Amino acid sequence: MPILVVSIVISLTFYFFYKFKSARTRKPMEKKWISGKSSIALGLFVALFGVYLSVVYQAPLAYVIAAIFVIIGGISIWGGYKMYAFYLPHAIREAESSQKA
C-alpha cells in the first residue's frame, strides 16, 4: 500500500512539474509536447487514485467509482501519449531551427 501512495504522489508531482514547465516555455510546439507529458502524468495520477480507492474502500460503490477513475485516467494517458508522439517531431524541428538562428 505505501508504494501505491508514493506512486500517486510522484505522478502528481510530475504533473505539476510539467505544467509549470509548459507555462514557462515560449515555443508553441514544445509547449504542446510538454502538455502531452503532463496529461500522461495526470492520467496516471487519476488511475492510481482509482486503484487506491478500490484497495482501501472495499464496497460496491467504491468499486464503481474506482473503475470510473481508472477508465478516465486510462483515456487521459492514451490521449497524452498520442499528443506526445504527435508533437515530438515538431518540437525537435522547432528546437533545431531555433539553434540555427
CYANA upper distance limits for C-alpha pairs under 8 A (distance plus 0.5 A):
  1 MET  CA      5 VAL  CA      7.06
  2 PRO  CA      6 VAL  CA      6.63
  3 ILE  CA      7 SER  CA      6.55
  4 LEU  CA      8 ILE  CA      6.72
  4 LEU  CA     48 LEU  CA      7.73
  4 LEU  CA     52 TYR  CA      7.42
  5 VAL  CA      9 VAL  CA      6.79
  5 VAL  CA     52 TYR  CA      8.26
  6 VAL  CA     10 ILE  CA      6.58
  7 SER  CA     11 SER  CA      6.59
  7 SER  CA     48 LEU  CA      8.09
  8 ILE  CA     12 LEU  CA      6.72
  8 ILE  CA     44 LEU  CA      8.39
  8 ILE  CA     45 PHE  CA      5.95
  8 ILE  CA     48 LEU  CA      6.59
  8 ILE  CA     49 PHE  CA      7.15
  9 VAL  CA     13 THR  CA      6.57
  9 VAL  CA     45 PHE  CA      8.37
 10 ILE  CA     14 PHE  CA      6.70
 11 SER  CA     15 TYR  CA      6.69
 11 SER  CA     41 ALA  CA      5.83
 11 SER  CA     42 LEU  CA      7.40
 11 SER  CA     44 LEU  CA      6.88
 11 SER  CA     45 PHE  CA      5.84
 12 LEU  CA     16 PHE  CA      6.89
 12 LEU  CA     41 ALA  CA      7.27
 12 LEU  CA     42 LEU  CA      7.08
 12 LEU  CA     45 PHE  CA      6.38
 13 THR  CA     17 PHE  CA      6.60
 14 PHE  CA     18 TYR  CA      6.57
 14 PHE  CA     38 SER  CA      7.61
 14 PHE  CA     41 ALA  CA      6.59
 15 TYR  CA     19 LYS  CA      6.63
 15 TYR  CA     37 LYS  CA      8.41
 15 TYR  CA     38 SER  CA      5.33
 15 TYR  CA     39 SER  CA      7.82
 15 TYR  CA     41 ALA  CA      5.53
 15 TYR  CA     42 LEU  CA      6.11
 16 PHE  CA     20 PHE  CA      6.63
 16 PHE  CA     38 SER  CA      8.05
 17 PHE  CA     21 LYS  CA      6.61
 17 PHE  CA     38 SER  CA      8.47
 18 TYR  CA     22 SER  CA      6.38
 18 TYR  CA     34 ILE  CA      6.71
 18 TYR  CA     35 SER  CA      7.43
 18 TYR  CA     37 LYS  CA      7.30
 18 TYR  CA     38 SER  CA      5.65
 19 LYS  CA     23 ALA  CA      6.73
 19 LYS  CA     34 ILE  CA      8.21
 19 LYS  CA     35 SER  CA      7.28
 19 LYS  CA     38 SER  CA      6.61
 20 PHE  CA     24 ARG  CA      6.77
 21 LYS  CA     25 THR  CA      6.97
 21 LYS  CA     34 ILE  CA      7.91
 22 SER  CA     30 GLU  CA      8.25
 22 SER  CA     31 LYS  CA      5.49
 22 SER  CA     32 LYS  CA      8.14
 22 SER  CA     34 ILE  CA      6.18
 22 SER  CA     35 SER  CA      6.70
 23 ALA  CA     31 LYS  CA      7.87
 25 THR  CA     30 GLU  CA      7.80
 25 THR  CA     31 LYS  CA      6.71
 26 ARG  CA     31 LYS  CA      7.81
 27 LYS  CA     31 LYS  CA      6.58
 27 LYS  CA     94 GLU  CA      8.22
 28 PRO  CA     32 LYS  CA      6.90
 29 MET  CA     33 TRP  CA      6.61
 29 MET  CA     87 TYR  CA      6.87
 29 MET  CA     90 HIS  CA      6.63
 29 MET  CA     91 ALA  CA      5.52
 29 MET  CA     94 GLU  CA      7.55
 30 GLU  CA     34 ILE  CA      6.57
 30 GLU  CA     87 TYR  CA      8.10
 30 GLU  CA     88 LEU  CA      8.42
 30 GLU  CA     90 HIS  CA      8.44
 30 GLU  CA     91 ALA  CA      5.45
 30 GLU  CA     94 GLU  CA      8.25
 31 LYS  CA     35 SER  CA      6.54
 32 LYS  CA     36 GLY  CA      6.77
 32 LYS  CA     83 MET  CA      8.07
 32 LYS  CA     84 TYR  CA      8.33
 32 LYS  CA     87 TYR  CA      7.21
 33 TRP  CA     37 LYS  CA      7.23
 33 TRP  CA     83 MET  CA      7.25
 33 TRP  CA     84 TYR  CA      5.67
 33 TRP  CA     87 TYR  CA      5.67
 33 TRP  CA     88 LEU  CA      6.54
 33 TRP  CA     91 ALA  CA      7.36
 34 ILE  CA     38 SER  CA      6.84
 34 ILE  CA     84 TYR  CA      7.86
 35 SER  CA     39 SER  CA      6.67
 35 SER  CA     80 GLY  CA      8.27
 35 SER  CA     84 TYR  CA      8.34
 36 GLY  CA     40 ILE  CA      6.87
 36 GLY  CA     79 GLY  CA      8.29
 36 GLY  CA     80 GLY  CA      4.90
 36 GLY  CA     81 TYR  CA      6.89
 36 GLY  CA     82 LYS  CA      8.24
 36 GLY  CA     83 MET  CA      5.60
 36 GLY  CA     84 TYR  CA      5.22
 37 LYS  CA     41 ALA  CA      6.88
 37 LYS  CA     80 GLY  CA      6.74
 37 LYS  CA     81 TYR  CA      7.78
 37 LYS  CA     84 TYR  CA      6.77
 38 SER  CA     42 LEU  CA      6.63
 38 SER  CA     80 GLY  CA      7.99
 39 SER  CA     43 GLY  CA      6.55
 39 SER  CA     76 SER  CA      6.64
 39 SER  CA     77 ILE  CA      6.95
 39 SER  CA     79 GLY  CA      8.07
 39 SER  CA     80 GLY  CA      5.34
 40 ILE  CA     44 LEU  CA      6.64
 40 ILE  CA     76 SER  CA      6.80
 40 ILE  CA     77 ILE  CA      4.84
 40 ILE  CA     78 TRP  CA      7.92
 40 ILE  CA     79 GLY  CA      8.24
 40 ILE  CA     80 GLY  CA      5.39
 40 ILE  CA     81 TYR  CA      6.95
 41 ALA  CA     45 PHE  CA      6.68
 41 ALA  CA     77 ILE  CA      7.87
 42 LEU  CA     46 VAL  CA      6.74
 42 LEU  CA     73 GLY  CA      7.88
 42 LEU  CA     76 SER  CA      7.80
 42 LEU  CA     77 ILE  CA      8.16
 43 GLY  CA     47 ALA  CA      6.56
 43 GLY  CA     72 ILE  CA      7.74
 43 GLY  CA     73 GLY  CA      4.44
 43 GLY  CA     74 GLY  CA      6.66
 43 GLY  CA     75 ILE  CA      7.80
 43 GLY  CA     76 SER  CA      5.19
 43 GLY  CA     77 ILE  CA      5.35
 44 LEU  CA     48 LEU  CA      6.46
 44 LEU  CA     73 GLY  CA      6.43
 44 LEU  CA     74 GLY  CA      7.89
 44 LEU  CA     77 ILE  CA      7.02
 45 PHE  CA     49 PHE  CA      6.51
 45 PHE  CA     73 GLY  CA      7.76
 46 VAL  CA     50 GLY  CA      6.73
 46 VAL  CA     69 PHE  CA      6.37
 46 VAL  CA     70 VAL  CA      7.14
 46 VAL  CA     72 ILE  CA      7.83
 46 VAL  CA     73 GLY  CA      5.46
 47 ALA  CA     51 VAL  CA      6.90
 47 ALA  CA     69 PHE  CA      6.12
 47 ALA  CA     70 VAL  CA      4.59
 47 ALA  CA     71 ILE  CA      7.69
 47 ALA  CA     72 ILE  CA      7.73
 47 ALA  CA     73 GLY  CA      4.97
 47 ALA  CA     74 GLY  CA      7.04
 48 LEU  CA     52 TYR  CA      6.60
 48 LEU  CA     70 VAL  CA      7.70
 49 PHE  CA     53 LEU  CA      6.65
 49 PHE  CA     66 ALA  CA      8.20
 49 PHE  CA     69 PHE  CA      7.79
 49 PHE  CA     70 VAL  CA      8.39
 50 GLY  CA     54 SER  CA      6.89
 50 GLY  CA     65 ILE  CA      7.81
 50 GLY  CA     66 ALA  CA      4.59
 50 GLY  CA     67 ALA  CA      7.08
 50 GLY  CA     68 ILE  CA      8.08
 50 GLY  CA     69 PHE  CA      5.40
 50 GLY  CA     70 VAL  CA      5.84
 51 VAL  CA     55 VAL  CA      6.84
 51 VAL  CA     66 ALA  CA      6.71
 51 VAL  CA     70 VAL  CA      7.52
 52 TYR  CA     56 VAL  CA      6.61
 52 TYR  CA     66 ALA  CA      8.46
 53 LEU  CA     57 TYR  CA      6.18
 53 LEU  CA     62 ALA  CA      7.00
 53 LEU  CA     63 TYR  CA      8.07
 53 LEU  CA     66 ALA  CA      6.31
 54 SER  CA     58 GLN  CA      6.44
 54 SER  CA     59 ALA  CA      8.47
 54 SER  CA     62 ALA  CA      6.53
 54 SER  CA     63 TYR  CA      5.91
 54 SER  CA     66 ALA  CA      6.21
 57 TYR  CA     62 ALA  CA      6.51
 58 GLN  CA     62 ALA  CA      7.01
 58 GLN  CA     63 TYR  CA      7.60
 59 ALA  CA     63 TYR  CA      6.88
 60 PRO  CA     64 VAL  CA      6.96
 61 LEU  CA     65 ILE  CA      6.77
 62 ALA  CA     66 ALA  CA      6.37
 63 TYR  CA     67 ALA  CA      6.49
 64 VAL  CA     68 ILE  CA      6.83
 65 ILE  CA     69 PHE  CA      6.78
 66 ALA  CA     70 VAL  CA      6.63
 67 ALA  CA     71 ILE  CA      6.61
 68 ILE  CA     72 ILE  CA      6.60
 69 PHE  CA     73 GLY  CA      6.43
 70 VAL  CA     74 GLY  CA      6.48
 71 ILE  CA     75 ILE  CA      6.70
 72 ILE  CA     76 SER  CA      6.71
 73 GLY  CA     77 ILE  CA      6.61
 74 GLY  CA     78 TRP  CA      6.58
 75 ILE  CA     79 GLY  CA      6.54
 76 SER  CA     80 GLY  CA      6.39
 77 ILE  CA     81 TYR  CA      6.55
 78 TRP  CA     82 LYS  CA      6.76
 79 GLY  CA     83 MET  CA      6.69
 80 GLY  CA     84 TYR  CA      6.48
 81 TYR  CA     85 ALA  CA      6.51
 82 LYS  CA     86 PHE  CA      6.55
 83 MET  CA     87 TYR  CA      6.59
 84 TYR  CA     88 LEU  CA      6.41
 85 ALA  CA     89 PRO  CA      8.26
 86 PHE  CA     90 HIS  CA      8.17
 87 TYR  CA     91 ALA  CA      6.50
 88 LEU  CA     92 ILE  CA      6.71
 89 PRO  CA     93 ARG  CA      6.70
 90 HIS  CA     94 GLU  CA      6.57
 91 ALA  CA     95 ALA  CA      6.58
 92 ILE  CA     96 GLU  CA      6.66
 93 ARG  CA     97 SER  CA      6.60
 94 GLU  CA     98 SER  CA      6.69
 95 ALA  CA     99 GLN  CA      6.68
 96 GLU  CA    100 LYS  CA      6.93
 97 SER  CA    101 ALA  CA      6.97
